[in-house]
Amino acid sequence: MSIIFEHMKASHLDELVALWNKELVESFPMRLRLLQQNTVEDRIWLQEGSWVAIEQGSRRVVGFIVAKIASKATEDFGIPRDLGWIQVLMVDRQHRSCGIGTALLRKAEEALRNAGAKHIMIGNDLNRRLFPGIPDHLQETKQWFEKRAYTFKEISYDLLNDYGDDFVVSLPDVHEATFRTASLSDREALTAFMHRCFPGTWDYQHRDYWEQGGTGREFVLLEREGSIIGFCRMNDSQSPLLAQNIYWAPLFEGELGGVGPLGIDESFRGHKYGISIVQAAIHYLLQRGVQHVVIDTTPYVDFYGKLGYRSWKSYARYDKVLN
């Protein structure tokens, strides 16, 4: 068997979706829109480090890797330019143990190093990641990366709750504050709030939302005396970007929604605003016909358990320092 390697292009995406679903459709069903959004349309995608492995005779794609690198655009939000990511590495199970995965990883790491990366994370590539780490049940994959000098850091969880058609979550009463959904006219004020209270990744993600045509409907605002003091993101199938907590919607019968991230101005903490704004987001999602809700990438299983959420999927975070 002869394998050739080519730089990944948009024209490969249909084949990559087919390969992905051959391997992971039962737990993580891929859609073309999602893979396109999170790879070739991501401003931090590193094409020089993204490769496909092709069986020479049949021209069939049997593996691929996607690399990303921080940039001046992310550095402005405190995300250093020497940070790189391996978003995904996948090899057809019938072609494993032949060195294809090792070759793909070597090519990606070399490109990342040449682009200035000193630190590589597996997954967790900002708001257009596919996974926040390696799916925890993929034991062989974790061991494979450990043999290549990647170090385990922590576990994060996706949580799930299911709601019946007639289930109602009331909008909670909160101390001297009110909830509402945002609109396009809130863009300037919400951007200023995010920059002041949550500079960094959340600020970066929030600006990307508006740039992709967001109208504000994905945000619950907590206001006090007319000023924003908290926010919560909520997503559904009508959102302009497929967000992390609704990636795997094909697994569900009925509409899937997602909650998070959320944050409260530090000056106004201590009034149970955090749990209340989650309840508010759930309230609005149920009004939109959502029947299942995912809260993604959190360590706070017990906290959200108060609202009936249970662990659904888990991920192991890994990284590597380049020499």
N, C-alpha and C positions, 0 to 999 in steps of 0.2 A: 504494500500500500504506500503510495506517494502522496505527501501532503504539501501544499503550497500555502503561503501566507500572503494576504493582501490587506492593505489598509481598509478599515471599515468605511462604507459609504452608505448614504441614504438608500441606495438601490438594493442593499443587502437586507433591509429591515424585514421584508416579508419572510425571507428564509430564516432570519433570526427568531422571529415570532414562532414559526413552525417548530424550530428546534427547541425553543424554550418550552412550548406546550407539550412537546413529546416527553420532556423530562419532568415538568413541574405543574402540569395543568390541574392536577387534583388538589393542590394546595395553594398555588399561586398562578391562576390563569392569566396569561398575557394577552393584551390587546395592542393592535398596531398603533392606535392613537397614544397609548401610554408609553410604549417604547420609543416612539418618535419624539414625543414631548420631552422625555427624560434623557435622551442621548443627543441626537444630532441638532435638536433645537435648544439645548442648554448652552448658555454662553460660556460655561467653563469646560465644555467637552474638549478633550485633547485628541484630535483625530490622529495625530502622529503616534499616539500610544494606544490606539484602538484598532484591533486586528480581527480578521476572520481566518479560520483554518479551513481549507477547501481540499476535498478529495480530488486529486488531479484528473483522474479518468472521468468520473461522473460529474465533476464540478459542483458536487454537493457540499454545502456548508456543514462541517462537523464540529465546529467550536468557534468561540469568539470571546473577546475581552474588550471592555470599555474602560478607558482611563479619563480622568478629569484632573484639572490643575487650577488652583486659585489664581486670581488675576488682580490687576489694579482695581477692577470693579468690586471685588470682595475685600481687598485690603482696606478700602475706605470704610468698611464695616467691621474692622478689627479681625478679619480672617486672613492670616498671613499668606504671602505669595509663595512660600516654600511648602505649602500643604497640598498634597495630591491624594487622589482616590482611585481605587479599583472599584468601579461601580458594580461590575458583574464579570465573572469568569465562568464559562460553561463549555463542557465538552460532551458530545454524544456518548452515552454510556457504552455503546458498542466500539468506541474508539479510545477508551481510557486505558491507562497504563502503557501508553505508547509514546509518552513524552510530549504530547500536544499541549496539555495544560501548562507544563513547565516552560515550553517554548513561548507560549502566549504571554505568560507572566513575565518572563525575562525581557521580551520585547517591550511590554508596557512599562516595566520598571526602568528600563534604559531610556525610554522616551521621557518619562517623568523626571528622571535624574537630569537629563539634558535640558529640560524645561525649567530646572531650578528647584525641584522638589527635594526636600530633606526628610519629609515625614509622610508616610502613606497610610491611609485608613482604608479598611475593607468596608465598602458601603458608606452610609451616612453622609453622602455627598449633597449636603444642604437640602433645599426644598425639592429638588428634582432627583432625589435618590430613588432607587427601587427597594432597597432594604436598609434599615439602620445598622445592619451587621449581617453576619452569617445566620440564616435560619437555624435555630438551636438544635433542631432534630437532625441536621445534616452532619452527623458525627465524623464521617470520613472526610468531609470537606474541611472541617475545623482542624483535624489532625494533619491534613495535607498542607494547610497554610502554616501550621505550627512548625512543621519540618523545614519550612522555608523562611524561618526567623520572624514570623508574625506572632505577636504576643496578645493573649487574651486580656481584655480590660474589664468588661462588665456585661450584665444581661439587662435588656430592656424588653418591655412587653407591649403587645397590642391587646386591648381589652374589648369585650363585646357584651352588649345587652340586646335582647329581642323584645319588641313591643307588639302587642296585638293591634288589630285595626281600630279598636275603640279605646285604646289605652290613652289616658290623659295625664300629662305632667303640667301642673299649674305653674304660672309665672310666679316665682317666689317674692315675698315681701323682704325688702332689705333696708338696713338702717340708713335713713336719710339719703337714699339714692334710688335711681330708677333704671330700668332696662329698656332698650329699644334696638331694633336692627338698624344698621348703618345704611346710608345712601351715598350716591356719588358726591353730593355736596359736603360730605364729611371727610373727603380724601385729605385735604390739607391739615385739618385738625388731628385726624387719626395718625397721619404720618409724623406730625410733630410730637404727638404723644409717644409713639413707638420709638422715635429717635431719642427722646429724653429718658424714657423709663426702661426701654429694652433695646439699647444699641447692640449691634452685632447681627447674629444670624436671623433673629425674628424681624428686625428692621429690614434686612436685605430681602427676606422672603415676602414681607408685606409690600415693599415697593414693586417687586416682580409681579405680584397679584394685580396691582393697578395697571402696570404696563401691559399686561396680557388681557386687558379689557374688563377688569373687575368693576362692578357697579356698587359694591358695598354690602350686598345682601348676604355675603358670607361672614359678616362680623356682627356679633352682639356687642353693644356698647353699654357700659355701666357709667352713669353720669351722676354727678353730685353738684348742685348749684350751677347747672349748665355746662360743666366741664367734664371731659372724659377722664375717668379714674381707673378704668379697667376695660379689657377686651377679651373676647373669646371667638376663635375662628370656628365656623361650622360649614360643612361641605356636603353637597349632594350631586346628583347627576347633571344638574344644570350649571354647576360651577365652571368658570372659564378655564381652569386648570384642574386636571385630575389630581387631587391631593392624596397624601399618603394614606389617610384613613378611609378612602374609598377605592383604592387600587383594585381590590379583589372582589368588587361588586358582583362579578359573574358567578360567584359561589352561592349567592343568595336568591331566593325567590322573594320578590318584593323589594322595595327601594332601600338602598343602603345609604346611610348618612355618616358623617364623621364629626367629631368634636376635638378641638385643640389645634394649635396651642392656645393658652390663656394666660393672662397676667393682670395683676392688680398693682397700681401705683403703691410703692413702698410706704408712702405717707398715710395710706388709708387701709392698711392691713389690720387684721384683728377683729373684723366684724363679720366673719364667715362669708365674705364676698366671693372667695374662690369657689367654694362648693355651690354657691347660689348661682354664679354665672354659668357654671356647667349645666345646672338645672334649667336655666333660661335658654341655653342653646338647644337642649333636648326638647324643650317646650316648642320652640320655633320649628325645629326639624319635624316633629310629629305633626304640626300644623300643615307642613308641606307634603305629608303623606309618607314620610320615612317610617319603616317598620323595624329596621335594625340599625344600631349605632355602634361605631368603633371609636375608641379612644386609643390613639397610636403612640408608640415609642415613649413609654413611661415606666418608671420604676415603682410608681405609687399604686400598687395593686390593692392594698388595704384601704387607702383613701377613697378610691373610686368604687370599691366594694360596698361602701355605704349606700351607693345608688344602684346596687344590684349588678355591677359589672364584674365579669370573671375573666381570668386569663384565657386568651384565645390563641395567640402565637407569641413566640419569644425568639430573641435574636442575641447572638454573642458578638460583641464588638472586639475587633482586632486591629492592631496597627503595627507599623514597622518603621524604625529609624534607618534611613539610608546612610551607608558609610561613604 
